Amino acid sequence: MTVIEDYIKTAPKAQQSKLNEMYRILKKELPDATEKIAYGMPTFYLDENIVHFAAFKNHLGFYPTPSPIVKFADELKKYKTSKGAIQFPYEESLPEELIKRIVEFRKSEL
């Protein structure tokens, strides 16, 4: 079991399916990245922290750094964002294609 799988197992059951879905997406898009816990969150690392994600009461937090949030601002309008964070509500489907494009953009920044 990976450290990220351990993290997901400690989350409330109602949140685990979305966390597992995010983990699956990121694992597929970042197959060469190291998986670790950084800042208390699941993290994918490849020469630097690429992205983090975390469970919160009402949303899944996704932390791709500030530049993708600026780059994809139009597509992210429906989500609550801040400088380096995006909030995906649990009751909505994860925007898998958008997440993939954000990860590709992050990889291009390395």
Beta strands, then each sheet from edge to edge (+ up, - down):
strand 1: 34-38
strand 2: 41-45
strand 3: 49-55
strand 4: 59-63
strand 5: 80-82
strand 6: 85-89
sheet 1: 1+ 2- 3+ 4- 6+ 5-
end
